[in-house]
């Protein structure tokens, strides 16, 4: 039996700004679509939990002597909520209304080197 209370909680959760769309919930009209997930996967992103895709620069962990210059590993996280697509690059947050705009931003930056 479905209660009215369960519908109200679901609507409230989606109106909350911290609500994140699940990667596997493809049927949701505002959620992720397969092309977006596939494109991120081809770029090296992997699922991190139910709602986020994450990329970590694996080359940054190699034992290379840079002298005094320390190379911080690149960590990029992507998730989607009602505000748009969130791109977090080493704790710097960027929000985009569309997936295409986020991809343009990444393309403009090219290969991010620290």
C-alpha positions in Angstrom: 0.0 0.0 0.0 1.3 3.4 -1.0 0.7 6.3 1.5 0.4 10.0 0.6 3.3 10.6 3.0 5.7 8.7 0.8 4.9 10.9 -2.2 5.3 14.1 -0.1 8.7 12.9 1.1 9.9 12.2 -2.4 8.7 15.6 -3.7 10.4 17.3 -0.7 13.7 15.4 -1.4 13.8 16.6 -5.0 13.0 20.2 -4.1 15.9 20.1 -1.6 19.0 21.7 -3.1 21.2 19.0 -1.8 19.2 16.3 -3.6 21.4 14.5 -6.2 20.1 12.5 -9.1 21.2 8.8 -9.1 23.3 7.6 -12.0 21.2 4.5 -12.5 17.9 6.3 -12.4 17.8 6.8 -16.2 14.0 6.9 -16.3 13.9 10.2 -14.3 13.0 13.0 -16.7 15.5 15.4 -15.1 18.2 12.8 -14.2 21.2 11.6 -16.1 21.0 10.1 -19.6 23.1 7.3 -21.1 25.0 9.5 -23.4 26.3 11.7 -20.5 27.3 8.7 -18.4 29.0 7.0 -21.4 30.9 10.2 -22.3 32.2 10.6 -18.8 33.1 6.9 -18.6 35.1 7.3 -21.8 37.0 10.2 -20.3 38.1 8.0 -17.4 35.4 8.8 -14.8 34.1 6.0 -12.6 31.0 5.8 -10.4 31.5 6.9 -6.8 28.5 6.0 -4.9 25.0 6.2 -6.4 25.0 9.8 -7.5 28.6 10.9 -8.5 31.2 10.2 -11.1 34.8 10.6 -10.1 38.2 10.9 -11.9 41.5 10.7 -10.1 44.8 11.4 -11.8 46.6 8.1 -11.4 49.9 9.4 -12.7 50.1 11.9 -9.8 50.8 9.1 -7.4 54.0 8.0 -9.1 57.2 8.4 -7.2 58.8 11.3 -9.1 61.2 13.7 -7.5 60.1 17.3 -8.2 62.4 18.9 -5.7 60.4 21.5 -3.7 57.5 21.5 -6.2 54.8 19.1 -5.0 52.3 17.8 -7.5 48.8 17.6 -6.0 46.8 14.7 -7.4 44.0 15.9 -9.7 40.6 14.8 -8.4 37.5 15.7 -10.4 33.9 14.9 -9.3 30.7 15.4 -11.3 27.1 15.1 -10.0 23.7 16.5 -11.0 21.0 18.1 -8.9 18.1 20.5 -9.7 20.5 23.4 -10.1 22.5 21.7 -12.8 25.7 19.8 -13.3 28.4 20.3 -10.6 32.0 19.9 -11.5 34.4 19.9 -8.6 38.1 20.1 -9.5 40.3 19.7 -6.4 37.6 21.4 -4.1 36.8 24.2 -6.6 33.1 24.0 -7.5 31.6 25.0 -10.9 27.9 24.7 -11.7 26.5 24.4 -15.3 22.9 24.4 -16.5 23.7 21.9 -19.3 26.0 19.0 -19.8 27.2 20.5 -23.1 28.3 23.7 -21.3 30.2 21.6 -18.7 31.9 19.7 -21.5 32.8 23.0 -23.3 34.4 24.2 -20.0 36.4 21.1 -19.7 37.5 21.3 -23.3 38.5 25.0 -22.8 40.7 24.0 -19.9 42.2 21.0 -21.8 44.4 18.8 -19.7 44.6 20.4 -16.3 48.1 20.4 -14.9 49.0 21.5 -11.4 
